[in-house]
Each structure stands twice: as C-alpha cells, then as structure tokens.
Amino acid sequence: MSPPPPGGSTGKSSIVRPTPGGPFSALIPSMWPQEILSRLASVEDSSNQPEFRYDEFGFRLDEEDGAEPNSSKLRSMPIPDDSQTMLKWQAHLEFATNIESKNNSGVGWTQPIPRSDKLRQLVRSGIPHSLRAALWFRLSGAAAKSHNAEFTYTDVVKTISNDSNAPCARQIEKDILRTMPSNACFSSSESVGIEKLRRILRAISWLYTDIGYCQGTGMIVASLLLFMEEESAFWMMCTLIEDLLPASYYSNTLLGIQADQRVLRQLLSSRLPRIDYLLKQHDIEISLITLHWFLTIFASVVHSKILLRLWDVFFYEGSVTLFQISLGLLHLREDCLIDLDNSAQIFNMLSDLPDTLDDPDELMNNSFDIAGNLSEVAIEGERRKHLAYLMAEQGALINPESATNLPFQSIRRRTLSRTKSMLGYLFWGSMLNIDESESDKSKSKNVAQTELVSELREHVLRIARHFNGIDSRYNEVLLTADYSLDSHKKDHETYINVARRRNRRAKALLDFERHDDDELGFHRNDVITVVSMKDEHCWIGELNGMRGWFPAKFVELLDERSKQYSTAGDDSITEQITDLVRGFFCPSFKRILEHGMKRSTLLGSACHPWLFIEEAASREVERDFKSVYSRLVLCKTYRLDEDGKVLTPEELLYRAVQSVNLSHDISHAQMDVKLRSLVCVGLNEQVLHLWLECLAGCTSMVNKWYHSWSFLRSPGWVQIKCELRILAEFGFNLSEDWELAIKKDTSIPLKEGVRDMLVKHHLFSWDL
C-alpha cells in the first residue's frame, strides 16, 4: 500500500498554518497543533508575549529542563530546502527511476531507487526537507515492505483494538507521556501525536513478540511521526526492526545492542587509540553513554536538525552509520578529552558531547573522514563474533569463531493475513484442506524453522546449565544432539531397559525421628531408597547406609525411572526449574507444535496444539484397543506401570493426556496450562522425545491438522526429537498440577506430643 505524499494539504479551509520558518513549520500538516497555533496567532495580533516559545519541530524553548539540546547557531540555521538542492534531487530521481519527484499522486513511490555513488553523495549532503519523508520511506525499503506485505497497518490496528489483553499495553501507557514531554505534539494526553504514538507502539509490541515494548522504540516512533504520516512511520519501524538493525537489538536481553557496544569499543582501539587509552586509564565504560545513542538511533540525543541529517544517511546506508557518527563525535572532542585528568570530568564531558554539536556538516564530514571506509560486511562479522562471546559468557555452548549456530538472526513476526471471504471459513473440512499461498510463503519457511530449532536448542541448554550448576553428577552429560540413525534405533530399547532397571525412591515430606533400631529416621526432603512396599502403611527403606521401616504417608514417591534424583529438577525445592521449563521451554516447544498448523472453523482462528495432541493420542491407542485397554485397566488396578512398566510411549501419552484433562478441567484450566503440564509429565518420564515421534508418526492426524510445510509433516521433526532427547538425561520431578489452584488444608493439626506418641505406637490414622 503506497503512503500518501507526506506534507500534503489537508484540504480544510479553517486550518491554521504555521508561518514559514516559525514554530511547527517543519512538521507535517497532520501534526500541527491547531489549538497552540491559534493561540500563537492571537498573541501576535495583540502584541502580547506567548506563554511558551516553540521551534520548528514543536519543542519548547523556554524550559531549562524540558527543551531539547540546542544552541543559538542551530536555532538560527534554516532547514535546507533550497531550490538548487531540490533541482539536483529532482534531476537524479528522474534520471534514475524515470519518476517525477514532484508527482503528488503517490504513483511510483514504492519502486526502489537504484543505489549509486551519486545517490550516496546526495544523501550525505542532506535531503530536502519537503522530500525527506518520502525518500526515507523509499531509501530504507519501507515502501517495498508495505507494498509486498500480506496485511495492512489497518489490519494490525483492528486486531489489537479487539484484543483486551494486548501485550505491553500497561507499560506503554506508563511511558507514553514521558516519551517526548518537551514537544507540544506529545506533551499531554490530548496532544495531537499521543494517539498515533500509542497505536504504533501497541502494533509493534503485538507484531514482534520477541521484542514486545522497548522504551527506545518510543522515542524513534515519536520522532518519525513529526515528519511522516502514521502508517508510513509504522512501516519505517518494521523496516528498522527487521532489516536495518540486528534481530536482537530490542529484545528483552538487548544482546544485539550489547554486541554493538563491544564492536564500538574495538573500533575505538584501532581508530581512536588515544581515547581508548584514556578510557582504560580511568576505567570508564563507554557503553554507559553510547548505549542510549544506539538504542534511540540518536533521537533525543542530538538536536533535531542534526538528527535529520544523521537519519538521512542511516536510512540509506544502514546501521554502520551509528558507528561512523559515534566515532566522528568522539573524534571532534578528542583533544578536549585528552586534556582532562579527572575521571568525573571525562565522564561528564562524554555524556554532554551531543549537546556541544552545532554544525551538522562538521559532524558528518568528520565522521566519514575517520570511519568512512567501514562496511556493513565488516561490522556484521564483528557483531557475530561478539554476540557469540556474549552468549558464551551466559553459558551457551557456541563457538565464537562460527556464526552458523547463533540463534535469532532474524526477527520473528506474527502472521496476519488479509481479510478473506467468510465462505472459506464456513466448513472445518474445507479450511483444513486448503494450503493457501504456500508457494508465496516458501521462501521464509526454512528461515522460520531454523529460528524455532535454535530457540528450542537454547532453552534446552539453559536447563542443562541449570542442572550442571546445582548437581555435579550431570557435568559429564553430552549436550550435543545425536542425529545418527543408530540413535533412533536405540531409543525404544533404552526405554524398555530403563523400565526393567527402575528403582523406587521417595522424598520425605517431614522430619521423622528414629526411636527404635528397626525404624528409619530422616529429615524433610531426604531421598529414601524404597526396599519394600508390600505393606500399605509401613514401607522399608534405606538412607545413608541405615535400613528400617517408616510411615508411607510421610513420604512422596518420586516420579522417576532409572535416573538419579536431583534437587535441581524438583520444582518443590528449586523454583528456578519451574521458570526454565514452564516459562521458557514450554512456550518454545508450543511454537514448534504451532508451526504450520491449519486454521479452523467459522472465524478462522488458530488451532491449539492441545486439540491435535488429544486426537492423535486417542488415534494411536485405537490401533490395538482391546489389549491397550486391558493394560490400562491393569495399570490402574495393580500399578503394573510401576512394577512391570507394560505401557508403550503411545499408551503413556494417552494416559497422561487423560490424567491432565481430568485434573485440569476441574480447575477450568486453559489449554496452554494443560500443554505445559503434559510436557512436565513427559520430562518426568524421560519420554518427551518419543512422544514427539508418536505424534509425527500419526500420519492421518498430522495431515489433517498441519500444512505440508510444517515441522510435523517435514523431516524437521527428527531434529527436534534429537534435541529433546538431551533432556532425557536429567532427573525431573515436576508437579503436574503446579499451575492449578492450591486447595486449602482444612484439617486441624495434632499437638506435637500427641502426634509423636501415636507414631511411636503405630496408633495413628494414616491421613496424618
């Protein structure tokens, strides 16, 4: 969709226009604050002093704390829009693209402008202000992105307006009036730009779930809205996030921008060695200052007239501009910095460097002199290396010399298709059997799959690092997935052997003091090896070389197989494992199951993987219903699943699904909660990877629920299975009902002396 030409007339006869070169004159008409302009006009007629003075961009000039950084030289400098510069640009555009730049119909503004040295020279010299918004839109690639998108900005706005639980809405509301308080367009809730800013920030947070809301994006959006229409600003932000900056720049970890700060420090050592030595000598971390420069793309950091020139280059040449401008800015004041010998003075001067700028040409020329030969290729190589180092510092098993296994190399965006006819949604069958636009989407399939696998792999490694940090027994576990054919052949053999070697152990729920020689004393959370459970109430166990009986009700059987129990995997002892599994791993695994899932029913809403798992689990056990049913009954009656382990992975999956449904439906739990609980059961039973194999092997169900390019209908599920197999090496003891409402214990506890007496003489109720 082509944007309307920025800066066009609104067509309203009653509109109050700013005077050329006066307050608000640099803004697009839709951002002119009519109330303030009318008040200024009446003040001029009455020869009174206005309450506030504003510059061309709408910033107040009278507030010491609120006004943007400026100087008298910048204030008096006109915004370049002279006829000679306009003629140069018009001639180049007509020659390069055969499109008249003065054409106000908007036709052709989505076509890319061929890159050339001449165009680079024109951009670095400054874009005429009247053409700036339109050329930013084309040079950055936002025009092509909006034209080729499968949805419109209006579609996104409608979607989030119907979503009562829009992501980050509360945080956006907290920050929205603090984004640009010194600008009349954003200073109050009634300001002309506030609603536009709110819509774009909510749209971005909804569209990019990996990012959500970042305060730095608010400043960029507000600055864009001063010079271009709302829809154009939205697509500029999409281009900024997806194409111009690394994928993890605005993520919650800020890994991308942290890597850029290390790259900048490396460039300082090679291009500005005197400043680098000064920073090391005084132990000053430059990233404390420059991180904000990069995060906001210098918005709110430099004067708007300098920001416009900087963004001219940034939207054409990309993120390498950030390094060039930063090095040029430091180089401009290098001598002044070297003369200082006090750490506080040096830090303060570095912080105030942007405020000292008063000549955009001087900054641009100096930046290209000191770092003009920097290339995106060189910067990208250093980024990947430092990103790998950062992730390795956090414990990720990544080789810094190879970038092939770095995750999140492109940002994930929600899929939102254009509105289609309701006829296609009327029948479930017709919806499930239509693979719409598969050929158009095929280019992005492999990239999306790689990102999902990388994300899952990272969360598996985080769980592994958690176990290694708490329990040294797991340091020898191999954390590299085995993709060989032999590994798949051994899976079921290993599963059966594990069942045969199964040990029963129990965790103490409370302290039990030993009084007689035949008793086994223990403390709360001790792990007891159960030797005999023949008696329903009194079991025999071993602990620390001692053997004796103990009350069965005082312990809880650990839901483990042959693995060694570890407190690292027990969510009743280590809360962190709950966050790692339910908070990070389960959502990542859900995205794997959601990949390529067909949409359903009347409204065309996305299906939930839990529905597929329920149907597939039932279909798998239906193959041999009679024998399976008899085994399930025996298991329930005689606990043969504990003693003989007759259940296959398919049967165990079916039983786990039924168990989760039974317990969670009572609490009215959502399907997301059910899926997380099922994953926890699979981890407890060391069978999650085999469950995935069961689901992928149910061909009829997979074909019904998934598109042909999905994980479960492609060989990609084998890779996922191999990654999940790593988790079978660890001892999990996760509660299936962890997210359900806790029932209050209404029983009245006995006095300690009475309790001890009853326990001593075995005269107690086993419900104590």
N, C-alpha and C positions, 0 to 999 in steps of 0.2 A: 504494500500500500504506500503510495507516494505521499509525502507530507505536503501540506500547503506551503507555498513560499514564505519563509519567515519574514516578519516585518511588514506584512501586507496590511492594507487598510481594513478596519473593522466594519466600515460601512455605516456607522452610526453618526448621525448629524450632530448629536448632543455631546459627543465625546470631547473631553478637554485634552488638548495635546500639549506635551512639554515644548518649551522653547528650544530651538537648536542650540546644542552645547550647554543647555541648562540642566536642572535636576531631572532625572529619569529619562533623559534624551537617548541614552544608549540602550534602553530596554526595548523589547518587542511590544507592540501596542497592547497585547492581551495582559501584560504585566504592569501597565500604567495604573498607579493607584489614584483613581478618579477623585476620591474624597480629598486626598492631600493636594493633588494638582488644583482642584477648585479652591481650596483654602489658600494655596500659594498665589493663585491668580487674584483673589480678593484682597490679599495683603498687599500685592503690588499696586493695585488700584488705590488703596487707602494710604500708601506710603508708610505703613507700619512694618515693624520688624517681625519676621516669621518666628514661630515657636522653635522650629528646627531648620537647619540648613542641610540640604542633601546634594550629593554629587550626581554625576550622570548615571550611575549604577544603582541609585536609591539608598546609598549608605549615608547615615547621619554624620555630619562633620563636627558637631558641637560637643559630642560626648567623648571625654578623655578615655574612658574605659571601653566604650562600645564601638567607636569608629574604627574602620579598618585601617591597617598601616598605610600611611600616605606621606607625601612631602609636598611642599609648595611647588616644586618643579613638576612633579607628576600631576598635581591638580591643575596646573596651567597648561599642561600638554594636551593638545587636541587629539581626539581619536582619529587615526588615519582613515580617511575615506575620500582622498582627493581624486580628481578626475584623471590624472596621469596614471595613478596606480590602477584605477578602475579600467582604463583602456588597455593596460598591459594584461590584466586578467581576462578581460573580455576577448582580446585577440588570441590569447593562449587557449582558452576554452573553445572558441570557435574553430581554431585550427586543430586542436587535439581531439575533439569529440564531435565537431560539426553541430554543436548545440549553442544557440544564442543564450548567453548567460542572463540577458535581460528579459527572457521569456518568462512571464508571470503565470503561465498556465500550469507549471509544475511538470510538464512532459519532459522526460529525459533525465530527470534528476536522480533516477535510480541507476543510471548507467555509470560504471566506474570511469574515472579519469586516468588515462594511461600514465604510468609513472615515468618520470624523466628527470634529468639533471636540471632542466629549465624549470620544471614544476617545483622541485626541491628548493631552488634558488628563490622562486616567487614566494613559497610558503615561509621560508626563513626570513624574508624581508617583511612579511606581515600581510595578512589577508584583509582586504577592505571590509570595514565593519558591516556594511549592508549585505555583503555576500558571505559573511563569516559562518552563520548558522547553516546555510545551505551547503557550503563547501565542507564544513566539518562533517556534515551528515554523509556526504559522498566520499570524502577522503578516508574516513575511518572505516568505511564498509557498512555503516549502519543502514544506508539506503538499500543496499542489496540484501541485507539481512531481513529488513522489514518486508521487502518485496517478495522474498522467497519463503517467508515464514508460513507455517501451516495454521497459524492463528493470528488474530489481530490484538492490538492493545485493548480494544473494547472488550474482546472475549475474556481477557485476563481480569479486567476490572469487574465485569459482571460476575465472574466466578468467585472472586474474593468478597464481593458485596453480598453474595448468598452464603458465604461461609462465616458462621458466627464465631468459629474458633480459628480465625485467620492467624497464621504464625506471626509472632513478634509484635502483634498489634499493640499490646500494652506498653512494651518498651519504646516503640515508635512514638506513641502518644506522650511518653515522658520526655523524650528528647526533641520533639518536633519544634517547639518554641525556643529551644536552646541552639538550634542549628545555625541560624544566621540572625540573631536578635537585633543587630545594629542596622539591618536592612529593612526599609519600610514595607517591602513585599512579604516579609516573613516575621515581623516583629510582634504580631498579636494573632489571636485565633481568628479574627475577622479579616486578616490581611489577604490580599489577592492571590498570593502564591501558596498559602498553607494547605489548602485542599488538594492542589495539584501535587505538592510535595508528599502529602500523606498517601495519595493514591499510588504514586510511583514507588515509594518505599515499601508499601504493602505488597504491590505487584512483584517487586524484585524479591522480597523475602518469601513469597509464595512460590515463585517460579524456580528459584535456586535454593533447594532445601539444604544443601551443604553449607550455604552461606547464612541464610536467614537474614538478620539485620545487623549491619555494622555501622557504627557512628560515622566512619569516614565516608561512606557512600552518601549519607545525608548531605554533607557539605558539597559534594560533587553535584548531586542532583539539584540542589538549590542554585548553585552557580549556573548550571546548564539552563534552568528554567528562566533565568534572566535574559537569555539570548535566543531561545528557541521554544517552539510550542511543546506542549506536554507529551504528546505521542512521540515526537522526534527525540525528546530528552529520554524517554523510556528506552527507545531502541539504541540510543547512544550508550546508555548504561549496559544494555545487553552486550553490545559490541565490546565495551570496556572490560566487562567481566569475562566474556568468552574468548576474545581474540587479542586484545591489547595488553592484558596483564596475565601473569601466571594463574593457573586454576586455583591454587590455594592461597591467593592473596588476601581475600576477605573471609576465609573460613574461620571457624572458631579457634583454630590453633594458630592462625596467622603464620603458618610455616613459610608460605611464599614470600611474604614481606621480610621475615627474619632472614631468609636466604639472601634476599637483595641487600640487606644491610651488611652482610658479610662480604658480598661481592663489592659493595662500595668501599668497604674498609681495605679490601685487597687492591682496588684501583687507587686508593689514596697512597698506598705504599709504593706503587710504581710510578704514579704521575704527579703526586704532590708529596714527595718524601719528607720535606721539612715539616709539613703539617702532621704527617703521620708520626714522625719522631716526637713532635710536641705533645701529641695526644698520648703517646705511650709514656713519655716522661712524666706527665701529670696524671696518668691513669684516668683519662677521660673517655667514657664510652660514647662515641659519636652517634650511635644509633638512638640514644635517648632523645636526640634532637631531630635527626633526619628521618626517623620512622614516621613522624607526623607529616613530613614533607611528601613522602612516598604514598602514605595511606590516603591522603586527600588530593593527590596529584597537584600539590601546591595551592589548592583552593584554601582560602582563609589564611594562607601563609604569606603571600605577596600581594601587592596592590593589584586591583582588577585589570589595570592597563598592562601590567607586566604579565598577569595570568593569561590574558587573551593571546599575547604573543607566544607565550610558552605553550598554550594549548594548540595554537596553530600548528606548531611543529610536532607536538605529541600525537595529535590525531592523524598525522600523516606518516611520521617515522616510527611511532610506537614507543614502547617503554624504555628504549635506550636513551630517550630524551631525559628521563628522570636522572640518570647517572651523569649525563653531559651537563645539565643545569646545576646539579649539586656540586660537581667538581668545579664548574665555572664560578659559582657563587663563592665557594671556599677560596678559590684562587684569587678572586678580586680583593679579598681582605687578608691575603696570606701575610703580607708584611706587617700589618697591624697586629695580627695574632702572634707572630713571632716575637714582637716587641714586648708582649705581656709575659710576666713571670709568676703570676698568681693564678692558681687553678680556678678559683671562683671567677676571676675576671675573664679568663679564657672561656669558661663555660657560658658565662653571661653574654659575651660577645658573639659566640657561636649561635646562641639562642636568638639574638637580636639581628643576625645577619640579614634576613629577608626585609626587615624594617628599614635597613640602610639603603636599599636599592631605589634609585631614582631615574635610571636610564635603561630602558629595555634593550636598546641596541647594543649598549656596552655589555650587558649580561649575555646576550645571545652571541655576540662576536667572540667574547672571551671563552664562552663555553665550547664553541666549535673549534677555537684555537687549541684549547687544552685537551679536548676529548672528541674532536670531530671524526677521528678515524675509528671510533668504537662502532662495532657492528652488532646487530641482533644475534647473529650466529655465535659470536664470541661470548656475549653476555649470557645467552641461553646455556652454553656449555658450562660456564662457571656457576650458573644458577643450579643446574642439575647436580653438580658436584657438591655444592654447599648444602643443597636440600638433602642429599644422601647423608652427609655428615650430621646434619641436624637430626634426621630420623634415627641414625645410628646412635647418637647420644641419648635418644629416648628409648633405646633398646631394640629398635627394628633391625632385623638381620638383612642388611642391604650392603652391597658392595659399592663404595663411593666412586669407584672407577668405572662402573657400568650403570647407565641410566635406564636400562631396559626394564628393570623391575621396580622403578619408582611409581607409586600409585598416584592417582588423582592428577594425571597430566592434562586432563581437560575437564571442564566443569560439567556436572550433571544438571540437566534442565528438565522440568516436568513436561510431559507430553500433553498438549491441549490442541485437539483437532478443531477445525472449523465446524460450525453447526451444520448437521446433515439432516436429511429428511427423516421425519418420525416413522415413515413406513418401514425403514430398515430396522427399527428398534421394537417393532410390534411382536416379533416372534423370536423366542430364545434360540431355536434351531438355526434360523437364518442368520442371527448375529454370530453364533458360534462358528459357523462355517464360512464366514467371509473374512478373508485376509486383505483388508483394504490397504492400498498404496504400499504394498510390500516392496515392490520394485523401487519406489521412490525413496524408501527408508533404508534400503540395503546398505548404503554407504556408511551409515552410522552404527550398524549392528555390531560389527567386530569391536569398534572402539568402546561401545557401551558394555559389551560383555567383558572386555579386558579390565575396565574400570571396576566392575562389580566383583570380579575374581580378586583383583588387587585389594579392594576394600575388605573382602571377607578374609583374605590371607593376613592382612594387617591385624584384624581383630583376633584371629586365631593365635597370632604371635603375641599379642598383648596378654591373652590368657596364659600362654606358655610362660611368658616372662613373670607373670604373677606367681605361678607355681614354683618356678625356679628361685624366685626371691624369698619364698617362705619355706620351701621344703627342698633341701639339697639333693634328695634322692632323685629328683627329676632333671638334674643337670646333664645326665647322660642321654636324655631322650632326644632322638634325632628330629629336628624341626624342619627338615626338608621333605616335601611330599614325594612319595614313591609312585611314579607314573608307569612302572613296568607292568606287563601283562601278568607276570607271576604274582604280583601283589594282589591282584583281584582274585586270582585262583585261591589264594591262601586266606582270604577274608572269612569265608564261611567255615573253613577248617579251624581257623583261630577262634571263631565264635563258639564252635562246639567244644573245643578243648578248654576254653575258658569256663564253660558251664561245668565240665567234669571236675575241674580243679577248684571249684567255687568254695570259698571259706565264708562262714557266717561270723560276723563280728557285730558288736553292739556298742553304742555310745551311752555313757552314764548320764542320766538326766538330773541326778542329785547325788550328794555325798551319802555313802553307806559305810558305816563304821564296822570293823571286824571285831567281834567279841569272842567267838569260838574258833577253834582250829579248822573246822570244816567250812567256815564262812569265807567269802572273798570280799575284802574291803576295797573301796575305790572312791575317787573324788569325781565331782561333776566334770563331764566332758572327757573322762578317761575312755580309751577304746579297749574293749574287752574281747578276747577271742572266745567265742561260744563253743564249748566242747559238746554239750548235750542239751537238747531242748525237749526231751521225752516228757518231762513233767510240764504241765501247762503253766504252773505258777512259779516253780523254782527251777532255774537253769544252773548248769555247771559251766564255769568259765575259767580262763587263765589270764593273769595280769602280772607282769613283772616277775615271772617265774613262780608265782603262787597260784594254787588251784583251790576252788571252793564253790559253794553254792551262793546264789544271790537271788533276790526277788526279780522276776521277769518284768514286772511293771516299773521297775526303777531304771530300766534301760530302753533304748530305742535301737532296733535293728538297723544297721547301716545298709542302705540300698546300693550295695556294691557287688561286683562279681569277683574276679580273681585279683583285681588291682589292689594296691596298698592304699589304705585310707589315709587321707591328708586333710588337715585342718584348712589348708589353702582352698579346698574345693567344697567346704562345708559352709553353706550360707547362714547357718545359725551361729557360727563362730566368726567367720571372716565376711564382713559386709561387702568388701570390695568385689568379691566374686559375683555378687548379685548385679552390681553395676556393669561389670565386664560382660556377663552373659546376657542378662535381660536388657540392659541399657544399650549395649553396643553390638554384640554378636548377633542377637536375635533380630534386630531391625535389618542388619546387613543380610542375614540369611533369608529374611522375608523378601527383600528386594530381589534376591536370586529367584525365589519362587514366583514373584510377580512379573518377572521379565518375560515379555511375550504373551502374557495371559490375555485371553479374549475378554471383550466387554459384553455385558449381558442385559437382558430384559428391557423393559419399556423405556427407562431413562438412559440407557447406555452407560450406566455406572460401572466402574471397575469391579471385577470379581475379587473375592478374598481367597488367598491360598488355602485357608482352613476348609472351605467348602470342597475344594478339589481333594484335599487330603482325606476328608471324611469319606467321600465317594470312592476314591481309589483304594483306601484301606478295606472298605467293605467288599469291593470287587475282587481284591486279591484273595480274601479268605473264602469267597464264594466258590472258588475253583474246586475245593475239596471240603464242602460244607460239613458233611457228616463227621468225618474224622477230626476236623478242626473244632467243631462244636463240642465233641466229646472231650477233646483235650482241654478246651477252655473250661468246661464244667469240672473236670478233674482238678485242674489247677486251682479253681476257686474253692473246691471242697477239700482237697487233700494237700494243697500247696505244693503240687508237683513242680511248679515253676521254680520253687526254691530248692527242692531236693534233687529233682531229675532234670530240670530245665528242658522240657519237651517242646517248648514253644519255639517256632522259627521266627526270624525277624519280622516276617509279614504278620504272623499271628500276634507277636508282641506289639506291633504298631496298632493293629486293630484293637487290642485290649487297652492300650494306652489312650487311644482316641476316645473309647467309650468311658474310660475312667475320668479323663479330663472333662468330657461333656457332663458326666454325672455330677461331679463336684462343682463345676463352674456354672452350670445352668441354674443351680440353686441360688447362687450369688448374682445371677444376671450378668456374668462377666462377658465382655466383648470378645470377638474372635481374635483380636490381637493378643489379648491376655491368654486365651486358650493356646494359641500357637507358641507363645513363649514358654508356657508350662509344658507343652509337648516336647519342645526342644530340650528343656531341663531333664525330662524323663529319659530322652534319648542319650543325653550326656551321662546320666547316672548309669544307664545300662550299657554304655560303650557301643552303641548300635546306631548312632545318628547317621553315619555314612552309609550303613546298609539300608536304612530307611529311605534315604535318597535314591539308592539303587532300586528299591522296591517301587517307589513312585514313578521313576523314569521308565521302569520296565512294564508298567501298566499301560500298554500302547493305546488301547481304545480310549481310556480316560484322558491320557495326555493329548491325543489328537482332538478330543472334544473340547478341552479347556484351553489349549495353547495354540498360538500361531506356529507356523513351520520354522520361523527364525528364532524361537525361544530357546532357552537353555535346555529345557527338558526334552525338546524334540531335536536337539543337535548333539553332537559328541561332546559339547562343552560340559555336560553334567558329570562326565567322568573326571574331569579336572577338579570340579567342586568336591566330588566324593573323595578324591585323594587328599585334598586339603582338610576335609572334615575327619579323615582317618587319624590325623595327628592328635586330635582331641581325645581319641580312644585310649591314649597312653596315660591319661591323667585321671586321678580319683576324684570324681564329683559326688557330692552328697547334697543335692539341691532340692528344696522343698517344692513339690508340685503345686501347693496351694499358697505360695508365698504372697501373691498379689490379691488373694481373697480376703474378705473382711474377717478379722480375728474375733472368734466367739469368746465372750466373757465367761470366765470360770466362776460359776455361782456357788460352788461347794465351799463349805466353811472348813478351813484347815484345822487339824487337830493340834493340841498343845504338844510341844516338842517331847516332853517326858512321856506322855501317853503314847505318842507315836513310836518312840524307841522301845517302849515296853511291848507293844503289840508286834512290832517287827521281831523283837528278840524271841518271843514265844510262838511266832507264826499264827497269831490270833487276830489277823487284820484282814480287812477287805482289800482285795487286790486292785481296787479302784483308788487307793490312797495316792 
